[in-house]
Structures are given as C-alpha cells and as structure tokens.
C-alpha cells in the first residue's frame, strides 16, 4: 500500500510541476509573440525605401551549386541605434534577422528574433516550400537565459532544424552583424 501512495504522490507532483511549467511557457510564448509582432512591423517600416530612418543591412550571395543550379541567398539584419545619455551613438541593437535562399527549386526562409532584454535568441522560425509537395514549418520559442532551453515548439510537416543548431546559426548571424558594424560610421 505504501508503494501505491508514494507512486500517487510522485505522479501528483509531476502533474503540478508540469502545470506550473506550462503556465510559465504560455506566458513566455505570449511575450515572444508580442515582441515578434512589433519586430515584424518595425522591419516592414525599415524595408520601405521612402523611410529616412531605415535601419536594415542586407547581404546577398549569388552562387552556382553543382547539380542544383543557381542559388540566391539574402540575409537581412534589422537593428536600431543605441544612444547613450549624452545623445551620442553607443552602438547598434539588432532585433530581427531573416534569411531566404533556394536550393534548386526548393525555397527556404528563416527568422531569428532577438530578445531585447538579453540579446539572446528568443524565437526561431523555419519554412521550407517544396516544389512538388506540402510545405514544412518549425517554430522554436526560447526561454530567457538561465532557464530550460525551449519554452515551446511547433512543427508542421517535417522538422526543418534542430533547436540547438538554430541557436548556433543565430550566433553566427549575430557575430557577422557585430563584425560588419564594428566601425563607427
């Protein structure tokens, strides 16, 4: 009888922890979705050529892939300028990176949302448009630093990217961003 009681208590504790974790995850996902909406609106404004305050950097790579044909890869870095107390520019704060490219007739698109508080990856989105089948999407919602890695993930179709590899790609994009904008313009 004692074993059953202990098992029941452990099961109830696991359910309680999951419920707390789930509520925390839902709150984090809601926070990320709000930040994502704001970032996409700011990016759309930065994409307008008539916007004098544009803060977007774009890198394009054109190459020929053997047995696949031409590839175009476009990386966009959306950012704001950070001003110090004296009104002087202290640097740049990225808020969204987008990557679009093709491999043969397949089209790929990626987004990386920067957590404005920590500078870490908050959200990663991957989309693959198949030329002869259904598309696939993968979304990763990350917790803030110090917590478990993922708050939530959704996968539609085939998973396109591992969450750890997504963080590595984000780190590469962040390093490239800082490397390119290291000089004071």
Secondary structure by P-SEA (a helix, b strand, c coil): caaaaaaaaaaaaaaaaaaaaaaaaaaaaaaaaaaaaaaaaaaaaaacccccccbbbbbbbbbbcccccbbbbbbbbbbbbbbcccccccbbbbcbbbbbbbcccbbbbbbbbcccccccccbbbbbbbbccbbbbbbbbbbccccccccccccccccccccaaaaaaaaaaaaaaaaaaacccc
